Amino acid sequence: MEGHAVVPLKLRIKNFLCYRDNVPELDLQGLGVVCLCGDNGHGKSALLDAMTWALWGCARGIRFGTAQHPLEELVHQGQVEMSVELEFQAGGNRYLALRRHTRRSGGRSGATILDLQVSTGISYRSIAGNSVQETEEKVGRLLGMDYKTFINSAFLLQGRADEFTKAEPAERKEVLARILDLGLYERLAERARQQARQGEQEARLLEAELARADEALSHRSEHQQALDAARQELVSLAPQVEAAHQGILDLRVRLGTLERREADLQQLDKAIGDRLQGLQGLERQIAAKEARIAELTGQARRGAEVEASESAIERLEHQVEEERGALQALHAGIGHREAEGKRLEKERKDLLQRYEMLKVSQDPRCPLCGTLLGQEGRQHLEQEIESQGKETRRQLDETAAALASLRAQETRAAGALRALEADLRRQRAETEARRARVQEAQKRLPHEQEEMDGLRALAARHRAEVAESQGRRETLARELVELPQLRRQTGEAEVVYRGLEERQRRLLAHQEAAGQRLAQLAEMETQRGQQAARREAVLREQATHDLLAEAFGRRGVQAMLLDAALPELEQRANELLHRLSDGRMTVALSTQRQTRQGKVVETLDIKVADELGTRSYEMFSGGEAFRVNFALRVALAGLLAARAGAPLRTLFVDEGFGTQDAAGRGRLVEAVQAIQNDFDLIVVITHIEELKEVFPTRIEVTKGPLGSTFQTVLG
């Protein structure tokens, strides 16, 4: 598909390289020639990288999104997502390429989307594929060129203007081949040479295989003789093997019968042993049962002890009741004494209150009854109250002492009662347990006696069975006397049979091996014919690859393409050089030169003609050499774009103004102005401050703490 000229119109970027999310829209529509200026490292190249990443996923000359160059390297530091939107014109239509990438987080990988939209005049309509790869393929078909062709044609990179012209004449073809990307044909030539070498190696291997097959086939008669000999010996050996086998079968029948008798004897011995062991167990059970019966009999006879324990419990219960009555009497005495103490304490407090009132009052009347008192009467009343208080105090002390004595008696009585009650509970429990054991023994004795009778009967049956089994064992032992000799005879017969059988197996193996070898030789003979045919085909392919290597080599297609490209390059360069020199200069490219000895050598001479005559490019310097360099480089860019099927309508010039003096920079500006009508957009990249004013329109790039930004200055 023929591509279209690419003209960028608008660029919107977010978090791409040195740019954050505060970047204005870059509008390139109708600018013609524009100067992209700013200090080194401030983000001039990043704007161009944003355009190529939006279209091809490439920037700075490499493809991003691989393990070596992950897309996260393009995301602004500390940000999660970046995006670039590029509106561009191609083939008369307006398109929008939108590429966005989200940084990976945790264990999840990053996500990239690419959308391609075409303008409907009112809005945009998506024409993207089902994946990023499909959409990139659509972009490539739309533009007609890949990223490498674009940067080699639309970008005049620093130091590349004179790469072709400054090379030695003998080296210019190699430089031109690199610029025209003829390395593809060199790679095809190397691939053809590699295929030829592989064919040669395969032919040698096939030749060796054919030789080995011929060597193996020469021994076919020997394998046939071995097969015939093995067959004859097998025929003569077969009756001996059959007779030996029948003899072993007869011996094995007799041996099997006696071995079954031997197994019966072993089982009988085991049964006798089991019976004897069971009899011993029964005798132990009988002895244990007799001991158990004796124990139960003794326990059943202890009923008198239970009755004596019950009489002792009745006496202890009477004693407990007496102790409880005494304790209740002490409780009553303590209650009486406590009530008496409370009464006396109240009287003491009343007397104390009356005494205090009498002492405090100055009234001649009694504060209690209102009777008129004299001095003597007051004293007499005080003495009477004081005497009553002392008597009450004495009675309180006596009551407290008596109460303490009663409480001590109560504590002792309560302790004695608890001890008697505990002893009563213990004796009751022991008596109940003793009564239960006596009752259980009386209940179990008949059952235990019945079980012992059963055990004695079972032991008698075991003794009878052992005697009967021992009689049968003697009979079997007499029958097995000849078993050792029969085993020896059978073993000797089996040794003879195994020898014959092993000889038969070896003969069968020899017969099978010889047959297989003959079958392999037959197959090998078939394969040899196929290998011989394959060798002839490989030799023909090798010759074809040798021809292809020569055709794709430097003297083949590459030379033809160079020869075909040179006239077009010469024509394009002269069209531009005519304008740059006001029609004074023309350039001619020559691929051959005759030496003084009359030999013709391959070269690439650049001849420049002006009003003074025709001279080699090396004879020019200064402005004339620069014009030739620039004309050839722009011509090469146009040639590359034309070969890709897309006209060149956009040009980015980064020719290193800093390496030129004022006159050289002036010549470059003149050259750009001379070709501006040939392009829809020319972007000149520079960081030289004095060149800013030369161009009427500038995109000034600056870098601050929040990232890079730019502003468009219109002249």
DAVEN-V464437 format. One record per backbone hydrogen bond with DSSP energy under -1.0 kcal/mol. CO is the residue of the C=O (numbers start at 1). NH is the residue of the N-H. E is the energy in kcal/mol with one decimal. If there is no record, write none. Layout:
CO_NH_E / CO_NH_E
//
This chain:
7_89_-2.5 / 9_28_-3.3 / 10_87_-2.7 / 11_26_-3.0 / 12_85_-3.0 / 14_83_-2.1 / 15_76_-2.1 / 16_19_-2.6 / 18_708_-2.8 / 20_15_-1.1 / 26_11_-2.4 / 28_31_-1.4 / 31_33_-1.1 / 32_682_-3.1 / 34_684_-2.6 / 35_699_-3.2 / 36_686_-2.2 / 37_701_-2.8 / 39_42_-1.7 / 45_49_-2.6 / 46_50_-2.0 / 47_51_-1.3 / 48_52_-2.0 / 49_53_-2.5 / 50_54_-2.0 / 51_55_-1.7 / 52_56_-3.0 / 52_58_-1.0 / 53_57_-1.1 / 57_64_-1.6 / 59_62_-1.9 / 62_59_-2.2 / 69_65_-2.8 / 69_66_-1.4 / 70_73_-1.7 / 71_74_-2.0 / 74_17_-3.6 / 76_79_-2.4 / 80_103_-4.0 / 82_101_-2.5 / 83_14_-2.1 / 84_99_-2.4 / 85_12_-2.7 / 86_97_-2.8 / 87_9_-3.3 / 87_10_-1.6 / 88_95_-3.1 / 89_7_-2.0 / 90_93_-1.6 / 93_90_-2.4 / 94_119_-2.9 / 95_88_-2.1 / 96_117_-2.7 / 97_86_-2.7 / 98_115_-2.9 / 99_84_-2.4 / 100_113_-2.6 / 101_82_-2.4 / 102_111_-1.5 / 105_108_-2.0 / 111_102_-2.8 / 113_100_-2.4 / 115_98_-2.8 / 116_127_-3.6 / 117_96_-2.6 / 118_125_-2.6 / 123_120_-3.3 / 125_118_-2.8 / 131_135_-2.2 / 132_136_-2.6 / 133_137_-2.2 / 134_138_-1.7 / 135_139_-2.3 / 136_140_-2.6 / 137_141_-2.3 / 138_142_-2.4 / 139_143_-2.5 / 140_144_-2.5 / 146_150_-2.1 / 147_151_-2.6 / 148_152_-1.7 / 149_153_-1.1 / 150_154_-2.8 / 154_652_-3.7 / 155_157_-1.0 / 156_654_-3.1 / 157_160_-2.0 / 162_166_-2.6 / 168_171_-1.7 / 168_172_-1.2 / 171_175_-2.0 / 172_176_-3.1 / 173_177_-2.5 / 174_178_-2.1 / 175_179_-2.5 / 176_180_-2.6 / 177_182_-3.3 / 178_181_-1.1 / 182_186_-1.3 / 183_187_-2.7 / 184_188_-2.3 / 185_189_-2.6 / 186_190_-2.6 / 187_191_-2.5 / 188_192_-2.5 / 189_193_-2.7 / 190_194_-2.7 / 191_195_-2.7 / 192_196_-2.5 / 193_197_-2.5 / 194_198_-2.7 / 195_199_-2.5 / 196_200_-2.6 / 197_201_-2.6 / 198_202_-2.8 / 199_203_-2.6 / 200_204_-2.1 / 201_205_-2.3 / 202_206_-2.8 / 203_207_-2.3 / 204_208_-2.2 / 205_209_-2.4 / 206_210_-2.5 / 207_211_-1.9 / 208_212_-2.4 / 209_213_-2.4 / 210_214_-2.3 / 211_215_-2.1 / 212_216_-2.4 / 213_217_-2.7 / 214_218_-1.2 / 216_219_-1.6 / 217_220_-1.4 / 219_223_-1.4 / 220_224_-1.7 / 221_225_-2.2 / 222_226_-2.0 / 223_227_-1.8 / 224_228_-2.1 / 225_229_-2.3 / 226_230_-2.0 / 227_231_-1.8 / 228_232_-2.0 / 229_233_-2.1 / 230_234_-1.9 / 231_235_-1.5 / 232_236_-1.5 / 233_237_-1.7 / 234_238_-1.3 / 237_241_-1.9 / 238_242_-2.0 / 239_243_-2.4 / 240_244_-2.3 / 241_245_-2.0 / 242_246_-2.1 / 243_247_-2.3 / 244_248_-1.9 / 245_249_-1.8 / 246_250_-2.0 / 247_251_-2.2 / 248_252_-2.5 / 249_253_-1.7 / 250_254_-1.9 / 251_255_-2.9 / 252_256_-2.6 / 253_257_-1.8 / 254_258_-2.0 / 255_259_-2.7 / 256_260_-1.9 / 257_261_-1.7 / 258_262_-2.8 / 259_263_-2.3 / 260_264_-2.5 / 261_265_-2.6 / 262_266_-2.6 / 263_267_-2.6 / 264_268_-2.7 / 265_269_-3.0 / 266_270_-2.2 / 267_271_-2.6 / 268_272_-3.0 / 269_273_-2.6 / 270_274_-2.9 / 271_275_-2.8 / 272_276_-2.9 / 273_277_-2.8 / 274_278_-2.9 / 275_279_-2.8 / 276_280_-2.4 / 277_281_-2.0 / 278_282_-2.4 / 279_283_-2.4 / 280_284_-2.1 / 281_285_-2.2 / 282_286_-2.8 / 283_287_-2.3 / 284_288_-2.3 / 285_289_-2.7 / 286_290_-2.5 / 287_291_-2.1 / 288_292_-2.2 / 289_293_-2.5 / 290_294_-2.3 / 291_295_-2.2 / 292_296_-2.5 / 293_297_-2.4 / 294_298_-2.1 / 295_299_-2.0 / 296_300_-2.4 / 297_301_-1.1 / 299_302_-1.6 / 302_306_-1.0 / 303_307_-1.6 / 304_308_-2.3 / 305_309_-1.9 / 306_310_-1.6 / 307_311_-1.7 / 308_312_-1.9 / 309_313_-1.7 / 310_314_-1.8 / 311_315_-1.9 / 312_316_-2.0 / 313_317_-2.2 / 314_318_-1.8 / 315_319_-1.9 / 316_320_-2.0 / 317_321_-2.0 / 318_322_-2.0 / 319_323_-2.2 / 320_324_-2.1 / 321_325_-2.0 / 322_326_-2.2 / 323_327_-2.1 / 324_328_-2.0 / 325_329_-2.1 / 326_330_-2.0 / 327_331_-2.1 / 328_332_-2.2 / 329_333_-2.4 / 330_334_-2.5 / 331_335_-1.9 / 332_336_-2.3 / 333_337_-2.5 / 334_338_-2.3 / 335_339_-2.1 / 336_340_-2.4 / 337_341_-2.4 / 338_342_-2.0 / 339_343_-2.2 / 340_344_-2.4 / 341_345_-2.3 / 342_346_-1.9 / 343_347_-2.3 / 344_348_-2.6 / 345_349_-2.1 / 346_350_-2.3 / 347_351_-2.6 / 348_352_-2.4 / 349_353_-2.1 / 350_354_-2.4 / 351_355_-2.7 / 352_356_-2.1 / 353_357_-2.3 / 354_358_-2.3 / 355_359_-2.1 / 356_360_-2.1 / 357_361_-2.4 / 364_373_-2.8 / 366_370_-2.0 / 371_366_-3.2 / 374_378_-2.7 / 375_379_-2.0 / 376_380_-2.7 / 377_381_-2.4 / 378_382_-2.2 / 379_383_-2.5 / 380_384_-2.2 / 381_385_-2.4 / 382_386_-2.5 / 383_387_-2.3 / 384_388_-2.4 / 385_389_-2.1 / 386_390_-1.9 / 387_391_-2.1 / 388_392_-2.5 / 389_393_-2.3 / 390_394_-2.2 / 391_395_-2.4 / 392_396_-2.4 / 393_397_-2.1 / 394_398_-2.4 / 395_399_-2.7 / 396_400_-2.5 / 397_401_-2.3 / 398_402_-2.6 / 399_403_-2.5 / 400_404_-2.3 / 401_405_-2.2 / 402_406_-2.5 / 403_407_-2.3 / 404_408_-2.0 / 405_409_-2.4 / 406_410_-2.5 / 407_411_-2.3 / 408_412_-2.2 / 409_413_-2.9 / 410_414_-2.9 / 411_415_-2.2 / 412_416_-2.5 / 413_417_-2.6 / 414_418_-2.5 / 415_419_-2.2 / 416_420_-2.4 / 417_421_-2.8 / 418_422_-2.5 / 419_423_-2.4 / 420_424_-2.5 / 421_425_-2.6 / 422_426_-2.4 / 423_427_-2.7 / 424_428_-2.5 / 425_429_-2.4 / 426_430_-2.7 / 427_431_-2.5 / 428_432_-2.6 / 429_433_-2.6 / 430_434_-2.6 / 431_435_-2.8 / 432_436_-2.5 / 433_437_-2.3 / 434_438_-2.2 / 435_439_-2.5 / 436_440_-2.9 / 437_441_-2.5 / 438_442_-2.3 / 439_443_-1.9 / 440_444_-2.6 / 441_445_-1.8 / 444_448_-2.7 / 445_449_-2.1 / 446_450_-1.9 / 447_451_-2.4 / 448_452_-2.1 / 449_453_-1.8 / 450_454_-1.8 / 451_455_-2.2 / 452_456_-2.1 / 453_457_-1.9 / 454_458_-2.4 / 455_459_-2.2 / 456_460_-1.6 / 457_461_-1.7 / 458_462_-2.1 / 459_463_-1.9 / 460_464_-1.7 / 461_465_-2.4 / 462_466_-2.3 / 463_467_-1.8 / 464_468_-2.0 / 465_469_-2.4 / 466_470_-2.1 / 467_471_-1.2 / 468_472_-1.6 / 469_473_-2.1 / 470_474_-1.4 / 471_475_-1.3 / 472_476_-2.0 / 473_477_-2.3 / 474_478_-1.4 / 475_479_-1.3 / 476_480_-1.4 / 482_486_-1.8 / 483_487_-2.1 / 484_488_-1.8 / 485_489_-2.2 / 486_490_-2.4 / 487_491_-2.4 / 488_492_-2.2 / 489_493_-2.2 / 490_494_-2.2 / 491_495_-1.9 / 492_496_-1.9 / 493_497_-2.4 / 494_498_-3.0 / 495_499_-1.9 / 496_500_-2.1 / 497_501_-3.1 / 498_502_-2.9 / 499_503_-2.2 / 500_504_-2.4 / 501_505_-2.6 / 502_506_-2.5 / 503_507_-2.0 / 504_508_-2.5 / 505_509_-2.7 / 506_510_-2.8 / 507_511_-2.7 / 508_512_-3.0 / 509_513_-3.2 / 510_514_-2.6 / 511_515_-2.5 / 512_516_-3.2 / 513_517_-2.8 / 514_518_-2.3 / 515_519_-2.3 / 516_520_-3.0 / 517_521_-2.4 / 518_522_-2.0 / 519_523_-2.5 / 520_524_-3.2 / 521_525_-2.3 / 522_526_-1.6 / 523_527_-2.9 / 524_528_-2.6 / 525_529_-1.4 / 526_530_-1.6 / 527_531_-3.3 / 528_532_-2.6 / 529_533_-2.0 / 530_534_-2.8 / 531_535_-2.7 / 532_536_-1.8 / 533_537_-2.1 / 534_538_-2.9 / 535_539_-2.4 / 536_540_-1.8 / 537_541_-2.6 / 538_542_-2.9 / 539_543_-2.0 / 540_544_-2.1 / 541_545_-2.7 / 542_546_-2.3 / 543_547_-1.9 / 544_548_-2.3 / 545_549_-2.8 / 546_550_-1.9 / 547_551_-2.4 / 548_552_-3.0 / 551_557_-4.3 / 553_556_-1.6 / 553_558_-1.2 / 556_560_-2.1 / 557_561_-3.1 / 558_562_-2.6 / 559_563_-2.7 / 560_564_-2.3 / 561_565_-2.4 / 562_566_-2.2 / 565_569_-2.8 / 566_570_-3.0 / 567_571_-2.6 / 568_572_-2.7 / 569_573_-2.6 / 570_574_-2.3 / 571_575_-2.1 / 572_576_-1.7 / 573_577_-3.2 / 574_578_-2.4 / 576_580_-2.3 / 577_581_-2.0 / 578_583_-2.8 / 581_584_-1.4 / 586_609_-2.7 / 588_607_-3.0 / 590_605_-2.4 / 591_603_-2.4 / 593_601_-2.8 / 595_598_-2.0 / 599_595_-3.4 / 601_593_-1.9 / 605_590_-2.3 / 606_617_-2.4 / 607_588_-2.8 / 608_615_-2.8 / 609_586_-1.9 / 610_613_-1.6 / 613_610_-2.4 / 615_608_-3.3 / 616_619_-1.9 / 617_620_-2.3 / 622_626_-2.1 / 623_627_-2.4 / 624_628_-2.0 / 625_629_-2.7 / 626_630_-3.0 / 627_631_-2.4 / 628_632_-2.5 / 629_633_-2.4 / 630_634_-2.6 / 631_635_-2.1 / 632_636_-2.4 / 633_637_-2.2 / 634_638_-2.4 / 635_639_-2.5 / 636_640_-2.6 / 637_641_-2.2 / 638_642_-2.5 / 639_643_-2.4 / 640_644_-1.5 / 641_646_-2.4 / 642_645_-1.1 / 649_680_-2.1 / 649_681_-1.5 / 651_683_-2.8 / 652_156_-3.7 / 653_685_-2.9 / 656_659_-1.7 / 657_660_-1.7 / 661_665_-2.6 / 662_666_-2.1 / 663_667_-2.1 / 664_668_-1.9 / 665_669_-2.2 / 666_670_-2.4 / 667_671_-2.3 / 668_672_-2.6 / 669_673_-2.6 / 670_674_-1.9 / 671_675_-1.2 / 675_678_-1.8 / 676_679_-1.1 / 681_651_-2.3 / 682_34_-2.7 / 683_653_-3.1 / 684_36_-3.1 / 689_692_-1.3 / 697_35_-2.5 / 698_713_-3.3 / 699_37_-1.9 / 700_711_-1.6 / 702_709_-2.7 / 704_707_-1.8 / 707_704_-2.2 / 709_702_-2.4 / 711_700_-2.4 / 713_698_-2.8
//
